[in-house]
Structures are given as structure tokens and as C-alpha cells.
């Protein structure tokens, strides 16, 4: 069965995460040895009398506007304990994630020698799947309760197209997404082409920084990735014939860019199609551009969408 959270918990978490985003300013030296900080373990293994020590260590998780009773109530809440126990079953160790994040950070140092590794902290977010990963200044927060597997009972009321990405394998891709949003500039974001090239840059950044399957970078199942590859020519032809590329209509983002059960061509094939197919096409255009032009990743990120398109020589096979 799905889990139902008390209202005080939902409200507390919303305010708490806003507080984290606007107030974190802790700096971490880029030479520090990389270790993930397991806040949820420390919190839920604590006794009320020990909370003051945690407050000193993690002041950004304990805003002064909340009374002590809020944290004691949360600590003793059986629903919170259940979520924590499920996290522990799946993530007793996060050694694998430390290795993935370390590799990811090192690749970022190749892009930017001044890159500073953030402090990485795991937490229980009360299944706040809209904020699975939060990057706030020099702190990266990972909500492990959002990665317990798509069939987990906590997720029963969540649509399949969303929860199919709630897996261990998707964590590093979601982390990279947050960093990409920070570093990929929206040079132009007017036409449909501008938008798919923007997301194509984000996905190419993942190509550079991550050693994972392509389907995980975009958030596809194996079947969805297969459909995207096999129908690339059809999709591109549809975009050209329907004068979509230079159309500024924002509704096209709902049809072809945003996450959904499928893309919306308003044809019989819709239910079979892969969602976010615009992102996929933008990715292929950027890949083709990088293949046919001698430019660095840093230069790519600064290049206008129109220049990328014109110099990409992109032409999908029939």
C-alpha cells in the first residue's frame, strides 16, 4: 500500500527544503576526500536528548523557526521510522554511489579546474519525488527514499512513467541533471529548436561526465530507448513536415519535451511512443555537431542553437 504522510510532516519538509536552498553557504575544499554524509542514519538513530549535537553539525536542517517538539515528533513518528527502515534495507552501504560521484566530480574538474566538490548528504524527503536531488550552493542533497525501486509499495499512487526512474541506477543521472542545469546556459530559449538543443546539451554533458547506459541519461526504459532509436527518422520527418522546429509555441514542450506517459503526435502511434522525444532528437543533433566539428564541451555550451543545428550535418537514417 502507498504511504500517507501527516500534514505537519509535509509542511515541515516544504519549508525546510526552501530554507536549505536559500541559506546554505558552507564551502568544501575541492581536495577533500570524498565521502557521503548519511544524515538520515544519524537522525533516526538518535535519541531526543542527542538532537542538539545534530543541530550544531547540520544547522541548515534545523531552522530556528521550528520548535524542538517538531524534531522530536518526527523522530518518534512510526511512518518516518518505516521510511527510514526501507532506506536502510536498500542502502545500508552507499560505497557504489561514492565511487560514481567521485568519478563524476573528477570529470567536472576536467571541464572547470576551479570546480569545488560539494558536500553530499543523504536524507529522507518523505517521498518528495519532485525534489529527489537538491543542489544548493555547496551542498548536494540526495533523497534516498525516492530510489527504492518502481514496484515499492510507497509509490503505488505515483504514475508509472515517473516511478520507473525511482531506481538506484538513476541516482547519478539525476545528480548530473542538477549540475547541468546550473552550467548549461539558456543562450536562446524561444523556438522549439532552441529548447531541444538546450536539453541536448544537458544530455551531452552527461555523455561526457557519466559512464552509464544512454537510456538512464534520458530516463528511458529499454523499450522506450528502442522505440526512440527505431523511429528517429519518422520523428524528425514529422517535425520538418509540420514546421515545428522554428515554432515558438510553448505547448510543444508538453507534447515532446516534458516527462509524460508518451509523446503526443495526435496519431495512432502515440501510446507506443517514447516520452521526451524532443530531448532525444536534440541530443542526436548535438552529438552530430560534436562529431563533425572540432570544439570542446565548454565551447559547445556557449554555441547558439541555430549554429549547432546548421553545422551539425544531422540526418537520421531511414
TINU-700761 format. One line per field, with one value per residue: residue in one letter; chain; y, x, z negated of N, C-alpha, C, CB in turn. Coordinates in steps of 0.001 Angstrom, whole numbers, plus 500000, padded with zeros to 6 digits. Glycine has a CB too. Layout:
<nodes>
vonu c(a,...);
dokol c(A,...);
nY c(Y,...);
nX c(X,...);
nZ c(Z,...);
caY c(Y,...);
caX c(X,...);
caZ c(Z,...);
cY c(Y,...);
cX c(X,...);
cZ c(Z,...);
cbY c(Y,...);
cbX c(X,...);
cbZ c(Z,...);
</nodes>
This chain:
<nodes>
vonu c(x,x,x,x,x,x,x,x,x,x,x,x,x,x,x,x,x,x,x,x,x,x,x,x,x,x,x,x,x,x,x,x,x,x,x,x,x,x,x,x,x,x,x,x,x,x,x,x,x,x,x,x,x,x,x,x,x,x,x,x,x,x,x,x,x,x,x,x,x,x,x,x,x,x,x,x,x,x,x,x,x,x,x,x,x,x,x,x,x,x,x,x,x,x,x,x,x,x,x,x,x,x,x,x,x,x,x,x,x,x,x,x,x,x,x,x,x,x,x,x,x,x,x,x,x,x,x,x,x,x,x,x,x,x,x,x,x,x,x,x,x,x,x,x,x,x,x,x,x,x,x,x,x,x,x,x,x,x,x,x,x,x,x,x,x,x,x,x,x,x,x,x,x,x,x,x,x,x,x,x,x,x,x,x,x,x,x,x,x,x,x,x,x,x,x,x,x,x,x,x,x,x,x,x,x,x,x,x,x,x,x,x,x,x,x,x,x,x,x,x,x,x,x,x,x,x,x,x,x,x,x,x,x,x,x,x,x,x,x,x,x,x,x,x,x,x,x,x,x,x,x,x,x,x,x,x,x,x,x,x,x,x,x,x,x,x,x,x,x,x,x,x,x,x,x,x,x,x,x,x,x,x,x,x,x,x,x,x,x,x,x,x,x,x,x,x,x,x,x,x,x,x,x,x,x,x,x,x,x,x,x,x,x,x,x,x,x,x);
dokol c(A,A,A,A,A,A,A,A,A,A,A,A,A,A,A,A,A,A,A,A,A,A,A,A,A,A,A,A,A,A,A,A,A,A,A,A,A,A,A,A,A,A,A,A,A,A,A,A,A,A,A,A,A,A,A,A,A,A,A,A,A,A,A,A,A,A,A,A,A,A,A,A,A,A,A,A,A,A,A,A,A,A,A,A,A,A,A,A,A,A,A,A,A,A,A,A,A,A,A,A,A,A,A,A,A,A,A,A,A,A,A,A,A,A,A,A,A,A,A,A,A,A,A,A,A,A,A,A,A,A,A,A,A,A,A,A,A,A,A,A,A,A,A,A,A,A,A,A,A,A,A,A,A,A,A,A,A,A,A,A,A,A,A,A,A,A,A,A,A,A,A,A,A,A,A,A,A,A,A,A,A,A,A,A,A,A,A,A,A,A,A,A,A,A,A,A,A,A,A,A,A,A,A,A,A,A,A,A,A,A,A,A,A,A,A,A,A,A,A,A,A,A,A,A,A,A,A,A,A,A,A,A,A,A,A,A,A,A,A,A,A,A,A,A,A,A,A,A,A,A,A,A,A,A,A,A,A,A,A,A,A,A,A,A,A,A,A,A,A,A,A,A,A,A,A,A,A,A,A,A,A,A,A,A,A,A,A,A,A,A,A,A,A,A,A,A,A,A,A,A,A,A,A,A,A,A,A,A,A,A,A,A,A,A,A,A,A,A);
nY c(498808,502335,505081,507340,510583,512589,515883,517830,516941,517098,519889,520806,519709,521006,523698,523387,522455,524653,526458,525323,525628,528423,529236,527869,528066,526829,525958,523678,522258,521582,519561,517791,514491,512270,511546,510305,511845,510538,511694,510905,508485,509246,510934,509353,507369,508574,509781,511836,513536,513809,515455,518107,518038,517194,519403,521334,520313,520170,522786,523926,522124,522455,524830,527760,528688,526587,524751,522685,520495,519712,518292,516205,514959,514147,512379,510330,509445,506804,506398,507839,506357,503964,504636,505287,502758,501318,502650,501920,499176,499071,500707,500202,500377,502859,502765,502237,504452,506509,506020,506443,509141,510337,509845,511309,513940,514289,514327,516711,518439,518341,519824,522263,523685,524985,523877,523047,520482,519601,519231,516183,514920,512471,512019,511605,512355,512239,510965,512909,513189,515078,516556,515014,515236,517826,520654,522951,525711,524848,522347,519132,517358,514215,512440,509519,507954,508153,506382,503586,501610,500901,499285,499486,499618,502145,503781,503370,505018,506713,507732,505382,506231,508047,506751,504687,505555,505565,504294,502743,502954,505329,507433,508768,509911,511706,513398,514482,515851,518026,519478,520049,521729,523917,524719,524769,527202,529127,530217,530925,530579,530237,529268,525964,524471,525785,524961,522127,521782,522944,521066,518935,519630,519345,516584,515779,516722,514916,512654,513186,513221,510933,507381,505517,503709,504976,505190,505613,508150,509796,508894,506595,503485,500237,499471,501927,503306,501797,502267,505014,505067,503479,504956,507431,508686,508931,510662,512958,513656,514198,516485,518280,518327,519352,521872,522446,522944,525695,526875,528818,528002,527223,525033,522895,521901,520466,518454,517164,517390,517591,515312,512528,510108,509401,510692,513264,513056,513107,510949,507510,506125,507203,506089,504165,505498,507032,509095,512539,512875,514993,515936,513789,513926,516450,515838,514039,515747,517464,515606,514921,517370,517669,515566,516347,518717,520417,521057,521961,520730,522883,524988,524131,524495,527218,527811,528914,527659,527691,527808,525380,523604,524274,523551,520922,518797,516962,514106,511791,508205,506333);
nX c(500834,500336,502068,500897,501403,501513,500039,501576,504131,504499,504259,506377,508589,508467,508955,511408,513109,513032,514321,516876,517702,517850,519635,522066,525536,527894,531264,533276,536407,538039,539879,539260,538800,536471,533380,530167,527718,525632,522903,520258,520627,522016,520141,517749,518715,519168,518580,516113,517477,519904,519692,520564,523296,523261,522036,524014,525858,524471,523151,521585,519540,517881,516059,515666,513127,511467,510107,511589,509953,508929,510989,511395,508929,508950,511087,510061,507930,506072,505670,507737,509867,509383,509823,512532,513582,513105,514788,517220,517246,517639,519846,522038,524741,526532,528656,529008,527809,529399,531700,530745,529977,532411,533898,532309,532608,535348,535423,534125,536041,537802,536481,536235,538698,538472,536396,534492,534074,530985,529552,528070,524985,522810,519287,515981,513176,510451,509239,509362,509219,509452,511538,513941,516679,518644,520494,522219,523995,526953,526193,524939,522027,520588,517695,517149,514903,513428,514332,513774,512990,510738,508522,508001,506007,505518,505134,502753,500617,501754,502299,503297,505145,506678,507634,509147,511684,512664,515007,518068,520004,519399,520205,522756,522480,520390,521651,523658,522005,521092,523471,524027,521906,522697,525063,524682,524006,521054,521105,519502,515999,513579,512379,511157,513317,515450,514899,515047,517705,518944,518273,519487,522168,522419,522130,524333,526366,526050,526881,529602,530348,529422,529497,527403,524470,522927,520141,519555,520485,518633,516329,514815,513090,514259,512683,511550,513827,514568,512401,512730,515176,514564,512572,513552,514004,511365,510260,511838,511214,508506,508657,509857,508059,505797,506468,507639,510127,510969,508974,507519,505689,504803,503328,504314,506313,504995,504026,506315,508660,508538,508312,506163,503492,503768,504871,503150,501825,499410,498489,497876,500012,500739,500430,502386,504717,507869,508278,509350,510589,511500,513704,515388,515846,517087,519420,520631,521169,523047,525082,525791,526741,529026,530509,531128,532497,535330,535361,535378,533759,533167,533125,530998,528815,528539,527741,525341,521980,521048,523425,524570,522684,522837,525458,525638,525154,523189,521371,519144,519028,516944);
nZ c(500000,500538,498976,496518,495546,492576,492282,490946,491345,494135,494522,492939,494274,496774,496104,494872,496952,498607,496983,496919,499589,499863,497909,497571,497283,496902,497480,499293,499521,502605,502629,500691,499377,500780,499318,498586,496609,494239,493276,492605,491306,489015,487816,487378,485806,483486,480109,478506,476720,477895,480066,480069,480627,483285,484399,484184,485952,488366,489048,491067,491498,489393,488905,486899,486576,486106,483433,480843,480418,482887,484153,482370,482497,485145,485075,483523,484942,486311,489064,490259,489264,490539,493239,493052,492307,494649,496395,495264,495763,498503,498894,497127,497425,499248,500893,503617,504766,503856,505320,507936,507811,507168,509508,511291,510270,510710,513485,513903,512950,515036,516903,515637,513894,511523,510239,507400,505180,503868,500561,499885,498952,497676,497276,495799,497567,497303,499468,501526,504533,506487,505803,505737,505883,504625,505307,503655,503497,502058,501272,501810,501895,501442,501805,500654,500252,502500,504313,504265,505944,508645,508084,505425,502460,501426,503576,504918,505770,507558,510923,513469,515447,514107,511737,512779,512956,510417,509325,508174,510177,511417,509841,510101,512606,512183,510393,512050,513792,512251,511900,514551,515279,513894,515207,517985,520203,520984,523792,525936,525923,527312,529791,530743,531622,530307,527699,527729,528402,526211,524186,525369,525077,522301,522068,523555,521956,519877,521267,521378,518698,517373,516965,517920,519110,522093,522006,519345,518952,520170,519061,519860,520318,521416,523605,524335,525138,527316,529042,529532,530933,533180,534416,535024,537524,538480,536531,536830,539478,539144,537499,539317,541541,540371,539696,537191,535948,535808,534454,531914,530014,526781,525986,527314,525760,523808,525419,526510,524941,522070,519241,519499,520069,522751,525989,527837,530777,531782,533202,534190,533182,530786,528107,528109,528300,527271,524450,524053,526525,528006,526553,526982,529771,529908,528524,530310,532418,531244,530688,533298,534170,532530,533450,536013,535835,534595,531559,528083,525064,523394,525260,526823,525064,525107,527628,530024,530447,533139,534642,533923,534980,537750,538387,537758,539507,539247,539965,539793,540269,542513);
caY c(500000,503583,505672,508634,511362,513597,517231,518588,516485,517680,521324,520968,519406,522052,524877,523007,522420,526041,527039,524800,526215,529853,529639,527128,528753,526114,525695,522442,522310,520617,518485,516902,513119,512223,510630,510721,512063,509898,512419,510169,507475,509913,511480,508338,506543,509443,509965,513270,514286,513953,516312,519350,517801,517198,520786,522023,519769,520445,523890,524208,521207,522752,526278,528176,528984,525384,524369,521368,519447,519249,517293,515036,514288,513481,511278,509252,509122,505462,506459,508241,505219,502969,505108,505129,501328,500898,503199,501104,497877,499236,501482,500040,500945,503665,502771,502302,505827,507329,505824,507100,510596,510721,509871,512436,515181,514377,514745,518135,519146,518440,520915,523508,523394,525622,523181,522676,519365,519950,518256,515381,514431,511720,512327,511110,513529,511904,510632,514141,512782,516249,517112,513856,515758,519287,521241,524285,526230,523830,521140,518291,516540,513074,511830,508091,507329,508253,505437,502261,500691,501303,498453,499632,499941,503580,504513,502798,506044,507540,507201,504510,506934,508722,505853,503771,506121,505581,503169,503028,503305,506678,508476,509565,510691,512817,514325,515181,516761,519258,520225,520517,522882,525040,525171,524919,528481,529235,531312,531260,529596,530789,528282,524548,524063,526300,524186,520750,521871,523169,519774,518099,519973,518724,515152,515588,516906,513614,511766,513486,513052,509691,506106,504732,503496,506173,505242,506159,509586,510498,508376,505684,502034,499652,499529,503316,503656,501092,502983,506293,504795,502933,505920,508736,509273,509314,511827,514120,513993,514807,517845,519096,518466,520121,523187,522517,523335,527128,527294,529215,527588,526507,523773,521829,521320,519444,517350,516451,517621,517272,513913,512170,508686,509246,511935,513483,513407,513020,509881,506204,505592,507935,505236,503352,506371,507392,510463,513405,512561,516214,515915,512762,514467,517498,515124,513496,516891,517902,514568,515056,518599,517406,514617,516997,519980,520280,522003,521373,520777,524262,525777,523682,525073,528637,527942,529132,526507,527766,527430,523933,522944,524497,522898,519557,517795,515918,513483,510423,507174,505810);
caX c(500000,501113,502237,500244,502168,500745,500170,502669,505378,504591,504525,507725,509580,508438,509643,512784,513902,513182,515352,518169,518062,518177,520528,523326,526714,529077,532197,534041,537638,537959,540843,538785,538466,535032,532580,528771,527282,524322,522155,519080,521095,522346,518929,516798,519372,519419,517581,515788,518479,521096,519393,521348,524567,522963,521743,525295,526536,523654,522244,520679,518407,517112,515817,515279,511694,510752,510388,512204,508930,508760,512001,511139,507756,509395,511963,509255,506809,506247,505753,509104,510731,509171,510549,513962,513919,513135,516032,518326,517236,518160,521092,522874,526022,526457,530010,528883,527452,530587,532593,530140,530037,533818,534233,531566,533256,536644,535166,533802,537307,538398,535780,536489,539722,538067,535214,534580,533187,530077,529296,526921,524261,521589,518204,514630,512403,509018,508864,509182,509871,509693,512822,514777,518045,518691,521833,522099,525343,527992,525635,524131,521160,520013,516579,517231,513579,512857,515054,513583,512524,509403,507434,507896,504639,505390,504915,501603,499750,502548,502227,504398,506174,507546,508292,510075,513025,512985,515911,519460,520759,519060,520657,523858,521958,519625,522650,524261,520981,521091,524687,523902,521001,523495,526166,524304,523283,519946,521500,518229,515014,512359,511772,511238,514705,516243,514619,515564,519172,519294,518229,520514,523435,522395,522369,525718,527158,526010,527767,530986,530631,528910,529733,526186,523716,522273,518728,519485,520763,517408,515231,514010,513207,514901,511719,511410,515052,514487,511430,513328,516189,513949,511651,514204,513756,509945,510045,512481,510389,507277,508994,510123,506855,504790,507055,507715,511441,511110,507716,507761,504558,505236,502594,505146,507096,504140,503889,507522,509845,508310,508047,504754,503412,504216,504860,501812,501777,497995,498374,497618,501232,501066,500555,503600,505885,508685,508114,510538,511273,512190,515027,516196,516265,518072,520642,521258,521698,524275,526098,526236,527542,530325,531224,531529,533172,536406,535108,535366,532472,532966,532733,529648,527814,528391,527331,523900,521260,520973,524740,524720,521825,523329,526751,525601,525018,522320,520476,518882,518833,515573);
caZ c(500000,500567,497647,496350,494574,491856,492846,490324,491955,495472,494401,492402,495316,497797,495561,494596,498172,499057,496114,497356,500878,499790,496829,497466,497820,496428,498558,499136,500312,503698,502427,499639,499752,500985,498500,498462,495227,494092,492254,492136,490342,487758,487203,486905,484786,482334,479072,478426,475974,478737,481215,480029,481326,484716,484791,484340,487130,489559,488700,492180,491421,488184,488802,485559,486543,485696,482041,480605,480466,484277,484464,481512,483063,486382,484684,482934,485833,486875,490527,490562,488961,491604,494425,492762,492351,496048,496940,494759,496450,499865,498921,495931,497856,500469,501476,505079,505120,503604,506465,509099,507616,507242,510934,511868,509855,511385,514867,513852,512792,516376,517577,514896,512896,510267,509706,505986,504853,502780,499511,500310,497783,497967,496341,496047,498009,497257,500850,502299,505788,507337,505340,505372,505737,504465,505317,503066,503264,501963,500668,502682,501050,502156,501090,500968,500207,503842,505180,503660,506983,509123,507564,503969,502016,501163,504821,505625,506362,508468,512289,513863,516219,513149,510789,513436,512774,508983,509140,507814,511386,511868,508909,510624,513732,511613,509849,513191,514322,511459,512224,515928,515267,513356,516065,519391,520304,521932,524692,526585,525486,527910,530693,530358,531861,529180,526497,527801,528395,524802,523484,525992,524419,520986,522243,523995,520735,519202,522035,521019,517266,516794,517640,517726,520340,522626,521611,517990,519024,520555,518260,520667,520170,522602,524706,524787,525857,528606,529882,529938,531966,534394,535008,535102,538846,538531,535664,537456,540646,538614,537080,540513,542369,539642,539384,535732,535443,535508,533842,530513,529171,525577,525857,527890,524668,523218,526371,526919,524107,520657,518908,519678,520436,524137,526761,528399,532200,532106,534176,533574,532560,529563,526919,528230,528454,526109,523981,524149,527776,528434,525910,527655,531071,529624,528138,531519,533177,530562,530934,534687,534216,531905,534315,537260,535564,533609,530471,526745,524381,522937,526433,527189,524176,525434,529030,530174,531008,534598,535174,533729,535974,539118,538599,537223,540571,538711,540940,539313,541280,542678);
cY c(501249,504210,507049,509394,512378,514992,517998,518220,517112,519162,521590,520761,520471,523283,524585,523028,523802,526708,526602,525501,527663,530188,528923,527938,528088,525780,524455,522507,521223,519464,517491,515509,512981,511147,511184,510774,511545,510566,511599,509084,508117,510400,510379,507322,507351,509338,511466,514109,514575,514921,517603,519209,517800,518612,521582,521599,520136,521588,524183,523251,521505,524264,526638,528481,527776,525035,522961,520238,518885,518124,516034,514244,513525,512261,510076,508811,507749,505447,506854,507092,504141,503359,504909,503663,500817,501437,502319,499744,497976,499855,501403,500592,501769,503777,502919,503737,506766,507219,506546,508623,511096,510833,511060,513770,515370,514795,516238,518983,519287,519575,522260,523221,524017,524982,522751,521572,519762,518868,517506,514717,513658,511986,511511,512325,513331,511666,511903,513946,513944,516913,515979,514277,517270,519720,522676,524782,525075,522550,520432,517319,515460,512460,510351,507390,507425,507284,504016,501234,500976,500493,498606,500110,501421,504345,504093,503839,506969,506931,506420,505273,507735,507720,504832,504276,506140,504409,503647,503545,504735,507788,509372,510419,511898,513867,515162,516191,518093,520111,520816,521754,524129,525594,525346,526190,528405,530431,531836,530176,530046,529764,526872,524040,524547,525377,522777,520731,522121,521842,518774,518358,519326,517237,514871,515802,515599,512596,511934,513052,511689,508477,505173,504567,504791,506294,505836,507660,510368,510021,507526,504250,501500,499725,500943,503759,503021,501835,504277,506089,504374,503942,507320,509433,509752,510595,513080,514591,514685,516250,518777,519373,519308,521472,523438,523150,524799,527733,527652,528741,526740,525196,522600,521175,520232,518225,516502,516591,517197,515793,513657,510682,508407,510617,512042,514001,513548,512077,508563,505664,506196,507022,504379,504201,506590,508844,511228,513206,513792,516302,514929,513285,515576,516912,514618,514604,517357,516884,514698,516294,518347,516460,515322,518337,519791,521340,521251,521425,522198,525157,525419,524416,526538,528866,528048,527901,526514,527366,525928,523185,523070,523747,521426,518474,516626,515418,512040,509450,506715,504481);
cX c(500874,501111,501588,500932,501290,501022,501328,503990,505562,504942,505939,508764,509615,509208,511119,513634,514035,514295,516740,518624,518516,519250,521869,524476,527999,529978,533030,535250,537620,538942,540393,538492,536952,534331,531157,528388,525848,523517,520988,519457,521352,521086,518061,517423,519682,518289,517298,516858,519734,520894,520209,522686,524366,522686,523021,525996,525811,522673,521217,519501,517492,516884,515245,513792,510854,511101,510977,511201,508717,509732,511827,509965,508132,510245,511165,508089,507020,506333,507158,510084,510594,509910,512049,514381,513997,514380,517204,518405,517919,519555,521845,524263,525788,527846,529962,528628,528624,531562,532060,530257,531474,534267,533568,532227,534607,536481,534817,535055,538033,537759,536166,537465,539394,536827,535451,533577,532272,530052,528026,526289,523033,520562,516960,513770,510899,508468,508536,509870,510059,511022,513724,516213,517955,520153,521695,523476,526343,527510,524738,523352,520500,518918,516490,515878,512855,513506,514974,513074,511086,508241,507249,506505,504442,504922,503639,500748,500489,502509,503489,505505,507116,508328,509209,511517,513458,513895,517306,520247,520513,519637,521717,523422,521174,520549,523251,523291,520992,522318,524592,523013,521737,524490,525806,523477,522121,520229,520275,517243,513644,511666,511898,512659,515609,516119,515197,517095,519661,519324,519215,521885,523520,522721,523789,526690,527184,526874,529207,531306,530273,529252,528557,525485,523029,520833,518564,519734,519482,516202,514272,514157,513903,513978,511565,512651,515045,513546,512051,514347,515541,513064,512238,513913,512309,509706,510621,511674,509100,507536,509179,508828,505779,505316,507164,509015,511531,509825,507960,506672,505042,504489,503371,506014,506297,504023,505151,508737,509638,508020,506540,504683,503921,504272,503537,501905,500321,497768,498147,498825,501524,501315,501816,504868,506625,508426,509421,511299,511982,513583,515939,516720,517303,519425,521377,521841,523018,525394,526670,527111,528943,531165,531813,532228,534189,536239,535098,533954,532160,532516,531323,528590,527547,527826,525812,523230,521234,522302,524968,523918,522410,524625,526770,525649,524138,521374,520233,518628,517379,515423);
cZ c(500000,499186,497607,495230,493873,492398,492245,490962,493330,495394,493907,493484,496389,497325,495358,495860,498793,498267,496563,498627,500732,498779,496785,498040,497342,497612,498254,500049,501378,503543,501362,500186,499796,500145,498430,496987,495078,492965,491710,491135,488984,487039,486595,485954,483523,481303,478981,477740,476810,479903,481231,480750,482838,485216,485016,485632,488419,489278,489791,492219,490232,488052,487437,485443,486132,484259,481962,480771,481864,484578,483609,482059,484326,486062,484192,483812,486472,488400,490961,490319,490031,492876,494230,492843,493781,496755,496529,495447,497811,499881,497596,496196,499114,501110,502989,505523,504887,504767,507699,508988,507704,508697,511621,511520,510561,512841,514925,513669,514130,517167,516963,513763,511542,509649,508261,505689,503699,501702,499887,499096,498238,496873,496670,496372,497890,498664,501634,503650,506759,506964,504865,505086,505614,504420,504847,502679,503217,501296,501671,501798,501891,501299,501424,500945,501550,504826,504613,504667,507355,508560,506048,503564,501732,502403,505567,506339,507334,509866,512676,514584,515320,512308,511450,513331,511305,508630,508752,509009,511837,510989,509539,511811,513234,510985,510978,513788,513575,511737,513630,516006,514784,514369,517541,519533,521293,522828,525429,526169,525986,528795,530134,530556,530726,527971,526578,527851,526969,524045,524084,525402,523036,521094,522729,522841,519943,519936,521589,519595,516692,517639,517352,519068,520781,522127,520204,517981,519327,519756,519054,520155,521421,523811,525250,525573,527246,529547,530403,531064,533286,535107,535139,536424,538960,537729,536311,538665,540221,538189,538278,541280,541697,539152,537881,535249,535015,534944,532368,529538,527984,525361,526436,526823,523969,524124,526480,525994,522658,520455,518946,519999,521848,524792,527505,529833,532654,533280,533442,532821,531191,528368,526931,528145,527140,525737,524182,525459,528353,527838,526628,528993,530875,529270,529367,532394,532563,530769,532341,534852,533658,532753,535534,537078,534447,532520,529138,526164,523918,524082,526880,526369,524491,526834,529143,530788,532530,535233,535042,534781,537380,539411,538167,538296,540109,539774,540516,540461,541309,541979);
cbY c(500002,504578,505771,508464,512065,513541,518009,518331,514953,517488,521971,519998,518060,522432,525318,521629,521460,526829,526632,523282,526137,530630,529433,525776,530232,524825,526904,521186,522155,521311,519063,517480,512091,511991,510454,509756,513582,508381,513732,509548,506779,511089,512265,507612,505936,510903,509375,513450,513522,512602,516650,519771,516467,516292,521471,521744,518256,519168,525144,524142,519781,522205,526747,529384,529478,524207,524448,521311,519983,520410,517880,515468,515307,514457,511737,509692,510208,504581,507457,509456,504641,502809,506603,505693,500514,501371,504657,500908,497367,500098,502940,498552,499824,505078,501482,501379,506295,506905,504324,506690,510985,509705,508555,512426,515191,513039,513903,518414,518417,517108,520708,524117,523890,527091,521950,523904,518094,520178,518942,514315,515601,510196,513828,510305,513862,513032,509663,515397,511692,517266,518153,512805,515342,519749,521165,524274,527051,524374,521479,517527,517410,512016,512537,507412,507977,509670,505866,502355,499245,501207,496992,500613,499148,504146,504324,502036,506873,507671,508343,503394,507864,509636,505135,503586,507534,505530,502326,501775,502358,506822,507843,508661,509815,512294,513550,514177,516116,518931,519315,519406,522604,524596,524205,523672,529597,529384,530839,531353,529430,532045,528354,523691,524615,527733,524116,520028,523005,524143,519193,518336,521507,518927,514567,516544,518064,513103,512046,514973,514086,509779,505464,505408,502377,506150,503830,505461,509876,510313,509496,505770,501353,498191,499004,504257,503204,499628,503289,506978,503699,501708,505983,508585,508248,508167,511601,513778,512727,513988,517834,518388,517100,519317,524293,521131,523067,527886,526171,530723,526792,527388,523882,522385,522406,520015,517890,516910,519084,518103,513556,513027,508204,508290,511991,514475,512336,514405,509810,505208,505829,508895,504341,502580,507709,507165,510489,513140,512004,517448,515541,511471,515011,518390,513952,512679,518061,518108,513158,515129,519732,516822,513487,517192,521078,520408,522757,522107,519811,524815,525558,522160,524933,529331,526746,530379,526480,529181,528200,523515,523544,525979,523650,519375,517275,516430,513550,510419,505983,505658);
cbX c(499054,500540,503736,498732,503335,501063,498893,502724,505398,503271,503517,507968,509287,506983,509004,512830,513286,511853,515118,518092,516883,516954,519851,523222,526705,528676,533103,533170,538880,538203,542185,537537,539090,534745,533197,527831,527375,524490,521641,518341,522383,523293,518124,516202,520666,519580,518065,514490,518861,521506,517926,521588,525189,521766,520886,526201,526652,522880,523044,521428,518907,517841,514858,516073,511241,511082,509104,512813,507625,508967,513397,510860,506645,510191,512935,508724,506650,505112,504718,509497,510395,507671,510234,514292,512888,511867,516253,518183,515791,517212,520796,522957,527086,525885,530761,527744,526234,531274,532765,528657,529427,534695,533805,530109,533450,537379,534020,532815,538199,538241,534255,535161,541073,537809,534868,534327,534005,528670,529165,527342,523857,521884,517875,514058,512747,508220,507654,509766,509059,508528,512604,514758,518961,517930,522499,521157,525398,529169,524849,525021,520092,521104,515259,518156,512730,512997,516538,512611,512665,509366,507697,508960,504298,506723,506103,500747,499119,504016,502006,503884,505521,506725,507260,509686,513072,511692,515976,520133,520404,517572,521210,525010,521066,518634,523768,524698,519587,521021,525929,523341,519773,524247,527289,523507,524241,518559,522583,518369,515022,512684,512422,510240,515207,515793,513125,514990,519667,518288,516811,520550,523584,521027,521360,526052,526578,524563,527647,531259,529905,527414,531084,525242,522676,522294,518108,520493,521834,517145,514490,514419,511794,515301,510367,511179,516299,514005,510128,514005,517157,513137,510401,515704,514067,509051,510683,513930,510062,506733,510261,511146,506293,504288,506224,507574,512473,511519,506638,507875,503524,505055,501244,506031,507518,502760,503531,507901,510229,507156,508631,504080,501980,503273,506060,501014,502514,497432,499636,497198,502411,499955,499346,503584,505462,510194,507684,511474,510274,511384,514908,515366,515039,517587,520314,520242,520668,524016,525496,525027,526847,530134,530281,530338,532153,537802,533758,536363,532463,534254,533722,529511,528255,529725,527843,523630,519841,520580,525858,524268,520408,523543,527821,524363,526410,521536,521074,517682,519762,515215);
cbZ c(498786,501615,497273,496051,495252,490366,492639,488807,492062,496234,493458,491251,495949,498144,494232,493960,499171,498898,494647,497585,501837,499466,495551,498187,497415,495665,498789,499452,499405,505008,502047,498981,498757,502439,497056,499238,494837,493806,492818,493318,490855,488016,488237,488082,485348,482795,477688,477699,474719,479274,481226,478585,480877,485014,483728,483132,487017,490001,488418,493490,491335,486930,489913,485154,487900,486630,481193,479205,479942,485276,484259,480046,483371,487270,483602,481600,486932,486438,491094,489721,487577,491900,494706,491370,491568,496775,496459,493262,496621,500684,499255,495509,498112,500159,501105,505576,504314,502291,506764,509238,506257,506490,511614,511373,508332,511305,515483,512722,511783,517140,517496,514339,513377,510500,510576,505072,504489,503321,498102,501357,496848,498086,496370,494808,499441,496561,500871,501533,506463,507207,504193,506492,506951,503165,506745,501835,501947,501209,499383,503731,500345,502503,501434,499999,499117,504357,505338,502492,506525,510601,507901,503450,500775,500677,505723,504659,505264,507966,513279,514749,517237,512245,509981,514910,513338,508132,510412,507252,512508,511926,507631,511029,514629,510564,509092,514266,514227,509977,512109,516821,514367,512109,515961,519904,520724,521196,525706,528175,523925,528724,532080,531180,533217,528804,526261,529037,529350,524137,523530,527487,524298,520319,523227,525150,519864,519100,523545,521178,516502,516618,517178,516687,520146,524156,521663,517086,520098,522040,517629,522153,519961,522335,524248,523578,525062,528408,529086,528728,531488,534053,534192,534917,539961,537988,534274,537882,541459,537417,536231,541437,542700,538463,540022,535139,536487,536765,533970,530430,530009,524367,526542,529016,523659,522931,527732,528255,524151,520105,517509,520814,520316,524932,527755,527528,533056,532420,535074,534632,533468,529234,526803,529547,529024,526396,522492,522973,528795,528044,524408,527873,531859,528492,527199,532323,533205,529049,530735,535639,533424,530504,534767,538114,535192,534289,530689,525815,523186,522314,527588,526985,522737,525308,529856,531045,530483,535043,534446,532310,535941,539354,537850,536400,541005,537510,542388,538366,541016,544165);
</nodes>
